[in-house]
């Protein structure tokens, strides 16, 4: 009375789908972090400028004229919202990693080149290479 296992192709496709989802989350985190860095740069620049000075801001694809006094608080608020979003997405990334590991254990998946003796060998190779990553033919 063994339970019916899904075909190997379906298991691999499921694993690859989880990895794609994980990569998409990681890419989105990187994208939002880049936007945060841009916000930080603009905020730092505007802090040193007179509050009554004109500045322009892109809102929904439209360039609007405002003063630094109006724009600076909005930028700070946007940056804070992005920080919260990044924290949330990083949590999702960890959860997705755990889901992938559980999936691998459930379906007894091994990644090519991964072996129990492999980490020891990689450590030895890394010390020989002087900390430089070297691609090896499999």
Secondary structure, DSSP 8 states (H G I E B T S, - for coil): -------HHHHHHHHHHHHHHHHHHHHHHHHHHHHHHHHHHHHHHHHTS-TTSEEEEEETTEEEEEEHHHHHHHHHHHHHHHHHHHHHHHHHHHHHHHHHHHHHHHTT---TT--TTHHHHHHHHHHHTTT-------
